[in-house]
Amino acid sequence: MAVGIPIVLAPSKSNYSSMKKVLKKFALLSLMLTSGFYLSSCGEKDDDVITDPQTQAKMTATASTSTSTLSNARVTIGAFTVSNFTVGTQNVEMKYFAKADLSAGISLGNLKSKTILNAGLQKTASAKKSNVIISAGKSQFSLIGEGNTPEGNYTEATFKLYKNTEATANDPMFQKSILITGQINGKLSQFWTESEKVIKAASKTSVGVEVNQNSEVVLVFEMDKLFAGIDFATAKDSNGDGRIEISPISPDGNAAIFSKIESNLETAVSLRRR
């Protein structure tokens, strides 16, 4: 019986040449893609580099009313006497006019605001935290973050509400981003939300808040604006548990009041300097 002998055909010169061209093109394409990715990465890093002079600064949060200054003041709005106010914050971004541009005499109308992305203050302020800004009936300052940041005039800060999912089930802030407790017409009351909406806190003036030499910028929750247009005398305790609850689940039938407060949140926070 004849045994077949396998025959290995060597590639022809034309086939070998074609394969060589394909491999060269593939290598060139890989090099171009790698170079493009590297240049893109470098470009992104360059965009984040802070070139403006910097200073150390703090960001805090507090609550105020139209009749109070930024100090330890009792907070009463209409029929609601507030005992405690805790708010969760995260993902802070700030916009500013550089000090060098302002010193050069460039008018505000011709200035373009800059966004802080990687300064120490922005990084620490962006961490998830629950801030107590009213305690035992009095407003107080709660530290959100501190660190280096560019000198200049800050026009706004945006932040995202933080729903606390890391607290224990016994913690009043568990699964909440805002919790306000107190009394409405002498009855124990609370407002809470689990929203994680983005809030913009703008400066009171177009010039902004000056930040230099260890400044402290403050997110001020203006209680008059937060509770604007609300008649707390209409708040109900429909389930008869002795507590008025204003919340997303609305066990007491206060859904309209809840929706109004949530809507007011978007314009109830301002940026100031302490």
N, C-alpha and C positions, 0 to 999 in steps of 0.2 A: 504494500500500500504506500503510495507516494505521500510524503509529508510536505505540506505547504510551507514555504519559507516566507515569513512576513517581509514585505518590501517597504522600506521607509523612503518616502520621496523627499528629497531636499527642496526647500522653497526655491522657486525660480528667482532670478535676479530682479525681475519686475515686481514679483510679490514681496520680496524682501525690502525693496525700495519703498513700496507703498506702506508697508507696516512701519518702517522707520519714520516716514513722514507723519503718519498718524500719531506715533508715540511722541514725536517732537511737538506736534500741535497740542497734544494733551498736556505735556509738561509745561508748555508756554501758558496754556489756559489756567492751569493750577497756580502758576507763579503770579499771574495777573490777579486772580481771585484773592490769593493770600496777601499780595501787596495792597489791594484795594481795602481789604478788611483791616489791615494794619493802619493804613492812612486814615480810614474812617474812625478807628478807635482813638488814634492820636488826636484827630480833630475834635471828637467828643470831649476828650480830656481837656484840650485847650479851651473849649467853650466854658468849662466849669471852673477854670482857674480864676481866682479873685485877684485882680490887679490893683484895686483901690486900697488906700490905707485903711487899716482895721483898728478896732478898739474892743475892749471887753464890755459886754452888756448883758442885761437880764431881760427876760420876758416873764411877766406875771399876769394873773387874772384876778378880777375883783368884781363886785356888784355895786351899783350906785342908783340913786334916785335923783329926780330933778331938784330936790331940796337938800341933797347931801353932797359933800365933797368926797374926794377919794380917801376916805378914812374909815375908821371903825364906827359906822353909823347904823342905827336900827332901820330896818326896811319894812315899811308898811305901805301897801298899795291898795287904796280903796278898802274893801272889807277883808283883804288878805294880809295877815301879819305873818311874815316869813321868819321861820326859825332857822332853817338850814337849806343850803343850796350847794349841790355838788354837780360839776359838769366834767365830762370826759373829753379830752382833746388828743389829737394826733395829726401827723402830716402837715406841719406848718410851713407855709411859704410866705416870703415877704418881698415887697417891691420898694425901691428907693431911688432917689436922685443922688448921684455921687457928689461928695463934698467938693471935689476938685472942679466939677462942672459948675456948681453953684458959685464957687469962689471966683471962677473965670468970668462971672457976670452974664452967663447964658440965661435968657429968660425961661421961665417954666414952660411957656408955650412951645419952645423949641427943644426942650429936653425930652429924652426918651428914658423912661424908668427902667431900672435893671431888676432882675429877679435873682434872689439869693438861693442857691441850690446846695452848696456844700460847706457853708461856714459853720463854725462850732455852735453858735447860737441856734441856727436853723436845725442842725442835727439833733441837739439835745431837746429842743422844743417839740420836735416831731415824734418823740417817743410817746407810746400810749400811756396815759395817766389820768386818774380821776382827781380833780382839783376842788377842794372845799373853799368856796368864796363867801359863804355866809355860814356862821357857826354861832349857836346860842343867840340868834337874833341880830347879830352884828356882822357887817361886811368885813372881810379881811383879804389880804393879798396872798395868793397861792403861787409858788414858783413853778413855772412851766418849763423853763430852760435857761441856760446861761452859757456864755462862751464868746469867742471872737466873732466879729461881724463888721462889715464895711462901714466906715463913717459916712454920714449923709443924712438926708431927710427922708424918712420912711412914710410912704403914702398909704399903704394898706398891708394887711396880713390876712391870709386865708388859712383856714384850718378845717379839719374834718372832725365831727363829733365822734367820740369813741364809746362804743357799747362794751361795757365791762363783762367779758365772758370768762375772765380769769379769776374773778372773786369767788368765794365760797357761796353756797346757796343761802347761808345765813347773813351774808353781807347785804345791806339795803341796796347797794348799787349793782347787785348781780343782774346781768342782762339789761342794764339800763345805761343810757348815755347822759341823761339829766334827771336829777331828783330834787324836787323842791318840796319841803314840808313846812307846816305851820298851822295856822288856824284861820278859818273863815267864819266870821260872826261867832267866835268862841268855840267852834267845832273843829276837832282835829281834821286836817286836810293835807292832801299831797297831790302834786303833779309829777308825772314821770313820762319819759319817752325812751324808745330804743332806737330812734332814728340816728343814722350816721351821715346826715347831709353835710355838705360843705358850706361853711359860713364865711362871709367876707367882712372883715372889720376895717373900715376906712377911717382915715384921719378926719378930724373935724374941719380942717382947712386944706386948701389945695397945696399949701407949702409943705405940709406933712409934719411929722414928728422928728425933731433933730436928735440924732444919735451920735454922741461923742463922749469921751472921757467917762467910761463906766455908767452909761445911761441905763435907765430902766423903762422899757416900754410896757404898756399895760393893755390887755384885752378887757374892756369894760362892758359888762353886761348891764345895760340900762333897763332897770326894772319897769320904769314907766312905759317904755316902748314895748317891752316883752308882754306886758299885761294891758296894752292899749286896746280900747274898744270892748273891754270885758266887764260885765256886771256880775261880780262874784255873788251878789245876793240871789242870783238865779241858780247857783250851783246846788246840786241835790245829793242827798244820801238815800238813793232809791232802795238800796238793799237793806237799809236799817241797821248797819253794823256799827253805827256811831262814828263813821269816818267818811268824809267827802273825798272821793277819788276821781282825779281827772287824768285819764290814761288812754292808751290805744285800745284796751279791751273794754273800757267804758262800762264798768259794772253798775255805776250809779246814774247812767244816762246823761253824762256830761260831754258827749262827743263833740258838740258844737264849740264848747269852750276849749276843748283839747285842740281842735283843728285851728282855732284862731291863735292860740299861743304858739303852736308849731309854725304857723305862717309868719307870725311876728318875729320869730327867731332870726329870720334872714336879714332883718334891718335893726336888730336890737343890740348889736355889739359894735363898739367903736374902738379905735386905736388911739391911745394917748401916751403922754410921758408923765411919769411920777415925779 
